[in-house]
Amino acid sequence: MEQEGKKVEVPSNLEKETVPPPPRNKRRKLQLLVVPAVLVVVVAVIFFYVHFVAPYESTDDAFIEDYVTLVSSRVPGQVAKLSVTDNQEVKAGDLLVEIDPRDYETSLANMRAELVAARSQLDQSQAQVKVSEAKVAQAQAAVIAAEAEAQRATNDLQRYESVESRAVSKSAFDLSQAQAQAALANVEAAHSQAKAAESEVALSQAGVETAGAAVQQAEARLQQAELNLSYTKIIAPRDGRVTARTVQLGNYVQPGQAMLTLVPKDVWVVANFKETQLTWMRAGQPVELRVDAFPNRKFKGKVDSLQAGTGARFSLLPPENAVGNYVKVVQRVPVKIVFDEPLPAGLDIAPGMSVVPKVKVK
């Protein structure tokens, strides 16, 4: 370097001294320590992969699922009684909602009156059949009497015709002939009346069938009225917890209108695995489950079944791969996983909660 225009040289003894290389035996000892350590780490990684990674398939696309029951009304009406509140536990058969039953009680009374009237009409039709049958018997008796009278008149006429004309007056012969003709006409009339009476019997029997059908219709309407009255009391179809309640006291509900949802406790897991993860997955394989809401607990389960198709195939708008450009995307298949044991009573594990399943496939 230069100082006041003069060049100053640095002494050679101030130059950087080079570090001498370490002894050869120290490097060898270091190698002897590092190589086994690396081998131990590699073996540990391989052991961990073979025993804790390779035999398992896992996904975070998994959720608690359940068959929720939508409770709705079957008849229209105003809500007169509400027996449950939000998140309440109910048993099968418990009363949930009651609709004002007065209109249906009136309808039931009318149907009962209609049934009484229909049965009375049936009794009247059956009695009419008996009357018609009696008329038939009377008409048949009249036919027999007319035939007997016709036979007598015919015999008289034949006797008059067999004697000499001088023994019977002309007036007596004409009278006998007229009586015979009248008797034959009476027979024809009696036969006609008998046929009319038989037709009336058939008509009366048809009236009985009509009245019987009317009774069956009245009985059906009565049963429907009784059912409608029973539908005013909406009971729980199964055990569960009241969820998503929208009905309020005084609401006017329509048939099919959802009022609340019942969520039972028999839940399971639906895990959407990639199709590449299903090579060795089978029903019955053990599963370790972790629920995000309870991270410190493990649950045991097993694979119940694999859906026969990907989730996209059964979506609202399934993909049409034959249309337009195609880009291959790894699909996911829903897998149903059931718990091995009943869940603890104190854990609120509900549908929709996230789960991480770990299936042992090898």
C-alpha positions in Angstrom: 0.0 0.0 0.0 1.0 3.6 -0.4 1.4 6.2 2.3 2.2 9.9 1.5 3.1 8.9 -2.0 5.5 6.2 -1.0 5.0 2.5 -1.4 5.2 0.4 1.7 5.8 -3.3 1.5 4.1 -5.8 3.8 6.5 -8.0 5.6 6.5 -11.6 4.5 5.9 -12.8 8.1 2.5 -11.0 8.1 1.2 -13.0 5.2 -1.6 -15.4 5.9 -0.4 -18.6 7.1 -1.8 -21.8 5.6 -3.6 -24.3 8.0 -1.9 -27.6 7.9 -4.1 -30.6 6.9 -5.5 -32.7 9.7 -3.8 -35.9 10.4 -4.8 -38.9 8.3 -5.9 -41.0 11.3 -8.5 -38.4 12.4 -10.2 -38.4 9.0 -10.4 -42.2 9.0 -12.0 -42.1 12.5 -14.5 -39.6 11.3 -15.4 -41.8 8.3 -15.8 -44.8 10.6 -18.4 -42.8 12.6 -20.3 -41.2 9.8 -20.8 -44.3 7.5 -22.4 -46.5 10.2 -24.6 -43.6 11.3 -25.8 -43.1 7.7 -26.4 -46.8 7.3 -28.4 -46.8 10.5 -30.5 -43.8 9.3 -31.1 -45.5 5.9 -32.1 -48.7 7.6 -34.4 -46.9 10.0 -36.0 -45.0 7.1 -36.5 -48.2 5.1 -37.9 -50.0 8.2 -40.3 -47.1 8.9 -41.4 -47.0 5.3 -41.9 -50.8 5.0 -43.8 -51.1 8.3 -45.6 -47.8 8.7 -46.0 -46.2 5.2 -46.1 -48.8 2.5 -48.8 -51.1 4.0 -51.2 -48.2 4.5 -53.4 -45.9 2.4 -54.7 -42.7 3.9 -56.6 -39.6 2.8 -57.9 -36.4 4.3 -60.9 -36.3 2.0 -63.1 -38.3 4.4 -66.2 -37.3 6.5 -68.7 -38.7 9.0 -71.9 -39.8 7.2 -75.3 -40.9 8.4 -78.8 -41.5 7.1 -80.6 -38.4 8.3 -84.4 -38.5 8.4 -86.5 -35.6 7.1 -89.7 -35.3 9.1 -92.6 -33.7 7.2 -96.4 -33.5 7.5 -98.7 -35.7 5.5 -101.7 -33.5 5.9 -102.1 -29.7 5.8 -103.0 -27.7 8.8 -101.9 -25.3 11.5 -99.3 -26.4 14.1 -101.2 -26.6 17.4 -98.5 -28.2 19.6 -94.7 -28.3 19.3 -93.2 -30.9 21.7 -89.4 -30.6 20.8 -86.7 -28.0 20.6 -83.4 -27.7 18.8 -80.8 -30.6 19.4 -83.2 -32.5 21.6 -82.8 -36.3 21.9 -86.0 -38.2 21.1 -87.0 -41.8 21.0 -89.0 -43.6 18.3 -92.7 -43.0 19.0 -92.3 -39.7 20.8 -94.7 -36.9 19.8 -92.9 -34.2 17.8 -95.6 -31.9 16.3 -99.4 -31.9 16.5 -101.5 -30.3 13.8 -104.9 -28.8 14.7 -107.2 -31.9 14.5 -110.7 -30.2 14.6 -111.2 -30.2 10.8 -110.2 -33.8 10.6 -112.5 -34.8 13.5 -115.4 -33.2 11.6 -114.5 -35.0 8.4 -114.4 -38.2 10.4 -117.8 -37.7 11.8 -119.2 -37.0 8.3 -117.6 -40.2 7.0 -119.2 -42.2 9.8 -122.6 -40.8 8.9 -122.1 -41.6 5.2 -121.2 -45.2 6.2 -124.4 -45.5 8.2 -126.5 -44.2 5.3 -124.7 -46.5 2.8 -125.4 -49.5 5.0 -129.0 -48.5 5.4 -129.3 -48.3 1.6 -127.8 -51.8 1.4 -130.3 -53.2 3.8 -133.1 -51.5 1.8 -131.8 -53.0 -1.4 -131.7 -56.5 0.1 -135.2 -56.1 1.4 -136.3 -55.0 -2.1 -134.8 -58.2 -3.5 -137.0 -60.3 -1.2 -140.1 -58.3 -2.2 -139.3 -58.8 -5.9 -138.8 -62.5 -5.3 -142.2 -62.7 -3.6 -143.8 -60.9 -6.6 -142.2 -63.6 -8.8 -143.8 -66.3 -6.7 -147.1 -64.6 -6.9 -146.8 -64.2 -10.7 -145.9 -67.8 -11.1 -149.0 -68.8 -9.1 -151.1 -66.5 -11.3 -149.6 -68.4 -14.3 -150.6 -71.7 -12.9 -154.2 -70.4 -12.1 -154.5 -69.0 -15.6 -153.3 -72.2 -17.2 -155.8 -74.2 -15.1 -158.7 -71.8 -16.2 -157.6 -72.1 -19.8 -157.5 -75.9 -19.6 -161.1 -75.9 -18.1 -162.4 -73.5 -20.8 -160.7 -75.6 -23.5 -162.2 -78.8 -22.2 -165.7 -77.2 -22.1 -165.3 -76.1 -25.6 -164.2 -79.5 -26.7 -167.3 -81.1 -25.0 -169.6 -78.6 -26.8 -167.9 -79.5 -30.1 -168.3 -83.3 -29.5 -172.1 -83.2 -29.1 -174.6 -82.7 -31.8 -175.4 -79.2 -32.7 -179.0 -79.6 -31.8 -178.1 -80.5 -28.1 -176.2 -77.2 -27.5 -177.5 -73.8 -28.3 -175.6 -71.5 -30.5 -175.2 -68.9 -27.7 -173.8 -71.4 -25.3 -171.3 -72.6 -27.8 -170.1 -69.1 -28.6 -169.8 -68.3 -24.9 -167.7 -71.4 -24.3 -165.5 -70.5 -27.3 -165.0 -67.0 -26.0 -164.2 -68.2 -22.5 -161.5 -70.5 -23.9 -159.9 -67.7 -25.9 -160.0 -65.4 -22.9 -158.4 -68.0 -20.7 -155.6 -68.5 -23.2 -155.0 -64.7 -23.3 -154.9 -64.7 -19.5 -152.2 -67.3 -19.6 -150.1 -65.1 -21.9 -150.6 -62.1 -19.6 -149.7 -64.2 -16.5 -146.4 -65.3 -18.2 -145.6 -61.7 -19.1 -146.2 -60.6 -15.5 -144.0 -63.5 -14.3 -141.2 -62.4 -16.6 -141.5 -58.8 -15.4 -141.3 -60.0 -11.8 -138.1 -62.0 -12.6 -136.6 -58.9 -14.3 -137.4 -56.8 -11.2 -135.6 -59.4 -9.1 -132.5 -59.0 -11.3 -132.8 -55.2 -11.0 -133.1 -55.5 -7.2 -130.0 -57.7 -7.0 -128.1 -55.2 -9.1 -129.2 -52.5 -6.6 -127.8 -54.7 -3.8 -124.4 -54.8 -5.6 -124.5 -51.0 -6.1 -125.4 -50.5 -2.5 -122.6 -52.9 -1.4 -120.1 -51.0 -3.5 -121.3 -47.7 -1.9 -120.7 -49.2 1.5 -117.2 -50.2 0.6 -116.5 -46.7 -0.7 -117.9 -45.2 2.5 -115.7 -47.6 4.6 -112.6 -46.6 2.6 -113.4 -42.9 3.0 -113.9 -43.5 6.7 -110.5 -45.3 7.0 -108.9 -42.4 5.1 -110.5 -39.9 7.5 -109.2 -41.9 10.4 -105.7 -41.9 8.9 -105.8 -38.2 8.2 -106.8 -37.6 11.9 -103.9 -39.8 13.0 -101.5 -37.9 10.7 -102.2 -34.7 12.7 -99.9 -36.2 15.4 -96.4 -36.4 13.9 -94.3 -38.9 15.9 -90.6 -39.7 15.7 -90.0 -42.7 13.3 -86.7 -43.5 14.9 -84.3 -42.5 17.7 -82.2 -39.4 17.0 -81.4 -35.8 17.7 -83.6 -33.0 16.5 -81.7 -30.9 13.9 -82.4 -28.2 11.4 -85.8 -27.4 12.9 -87.8 -24.9 10.9 -91.3 -25.4 12.2 -92.8 -23.0 14.8 -95.9 -23.0 16.9 -98.8 -21.6 14.8 -97.2 -22.3 11.4 -99.4 -23.5 8.6 -97.7 -26.6 7.1 -98.3 -28.3 3.8 -98.0 -32.0 3.0 -94.3 -32.9 2.3 -93.0 -29.7 3.9 -89.8 -30.5 5.9 -90.2 -29.4 9.5 -87.1 -30.9 11.1 -84.4 -33.5 10.7 -83.7 -36.5 12.9 -80.0 -37.5 13.1 -79.4 -41.0 14.6 -76.2 -42.0 16.3 -75.3 -45.0 14.0 -72.7 -43.1 11.9 -70.0 -44.3 9.6 -67.2 -42.8 7.5 -67.1 -42.1 3.7 -63.5 -41.7 2.5 -62.9 -40.6 -1.0 -59.7 -42.4 -2.0 -57.9 -41.8 -5.2 -58.4 -44.6 -7.7 -54.6 -45.3 -7.6 -55.0 -46.1 -3.9 -57.5 -48.9 -4.4 -55.2 -51.5 -5.9 -55.0 -53.6 -2.7 -58.0 -52.2 -0.8 -60.6 -54.8 0.1 -63.6 -55.1 2.3 -62.8 -56.2 5.8 -59.4 -54.5 6.1 -58.6 -52.8 9.4 -58.7 -49.0 9.6 -57.4 -46.5 12.1 -59.6 -43.4 12.3 -58.8 -40.0 13.6 -61.6 -37.4 13.9 -60.4 -33.8 13.7 -62.8 -32.8 16.5 -61.0 -35.2 18.8 -57.4 -35.3 17.7 -56.1 -37.1 20.8 -58.3 -40.2 20.2 -58.0 -43.1 17.8 -60.9 -45.2 16.6 -60.8 -48.6 15.1 -62.9 -49.6 12.1 -62.9 -51.7 9.0 -63.6 -51.2 5.3 -67.2 -52.1 4.7 -67.5 -51.7 0.9 -66.3 -49.7 -2.1 -68.7 -47.8 -4.3 -69.3 -49.2 -7.7 -68.3 -46.1 -9.5 -66.4 -42.8 -9.0 -68.0 -39.9 -7.2 -68.0 -37.8 -10.4 -70.0 -40.5 -12.3 -72.9 -40.1 -9.9 -72.8 -36.3 -9.6 -75.6 -34.0 -10.8 -73.7 -33.3 -14.0 -71.5 -36.3 -14.8 -68.5 -35.6 -17.1 -68.8 -36.3 -20.8 -65.2 -37.3 -21.7 -66.1 -37.9 -25.3 -66.9 -34.2 -25.8 -64.1 -31.6 -26.4 -60.5 -31.9 -25.3 -59.8 -34.5 -22.7 -57.5 -34.0 -19.7 -56.9 -37.0 -17.5 -57.7 -36.4 -13.9 -57.2 -38.9 -11.1 -60.7 -39.8 -9.9 -61.9 -40.5 -6.4 -64.0 -43.5 -5.3 -66.1 -43.3 -2.1 -65.2 -46.1 0.4 -67.6 -46.9 3.3 -65.8 -47.5 6.6 -67.7 -48.6 9.7 -66.6 -48.4 13.3 -65.7 -51.6 15.1 -67.3 -50.6 18.4 -70.1 -48.2 19.4 -68.9 -44.7 19.9 -68.6 -43.3 23.4 -71.8 -41.6 24.7 -70.0 -38.4 25.6 -68.6 -37.8 22.1 -70.7 -35.7 19.8 -69.6 -37.2 16.5 -72.0 -35.9 13.9 -72.4 -36.1 10.1 -70.1 -33.8 8.2 -67.1 -33.9 10.6 -63.7 -34.4 9.0 -61.9 -37.7 9.4 -58.5 -39.0 8.5 -58.6 -42.8 7.9 -55.6 -45.0 7.6 -56.3 -48.4 5.9 -53.9 -51.3 6.2 -54.0 -52.8 2.7 -50.9 -55.1 3.0 
